[in-house]
């Protein structure tokens, strides 16, 4: 029976996020939403984030613009992507100050952070959540459910599943995915495994350096 840590990236989207929240409320499933900071400047999008927080979901920082991965950018630019989103999140942040870098299609590696971004996250006592299952709903809005079910079936540890509350039609399949997963014995609401949390409240784990590129472009 696999545990699932359900997460949603790249929102909030006023046309999609409320429907996702309705489904989660009906099924009594808690999730974590990693938000793109610049979207919070839209009052309707911010209202979605505030509703998610009020309904018991966790909120995290997913950079300001979701542009190129931070490990490929300049120091000041990368830090601003984190810090400006933190400022926009304000009280939406929970005690863990969650952050998720963008990997460019779900890839993991030293391209996720540069040294300045990593040092900033440590100094600000952030917790970094990565992932171990990206079923590709952003590119396959109809077929991702089967992919996700296969990932859950093959898992040997808690699955940190990345979905996207984006207006591409993929979330029309969310309720079907959740129903099928629960019927197969999946337990939603599990915390992420240590392998997906390389930084916890500013304390680096043994794998944190794997996700950091230094100024010369080499992995640390």
LINVENGI-V128628 format. One line per field, one symbol per residue. psi: psi as a letter, one per 20 degrees, with the letter a starting at -180 (. if undefined). A space follows every 50 residues. Layout:
psi->???
This chain:
psi->oqqpopqpqjaqohigghhghgghghilpqrpooqoghhiiohhghhggh ggghjjqqprplrgilbqqhijrrghgghhhgghgghhgcihqahimqpo rpimjjqqaiihqrhggghghghjlrpppbrjonikhhimihihghgghh ghhiqjrppnporomqljihiiighgggghghhijqoqjqqqrhijmipo lioprhighijpprhiiqq.
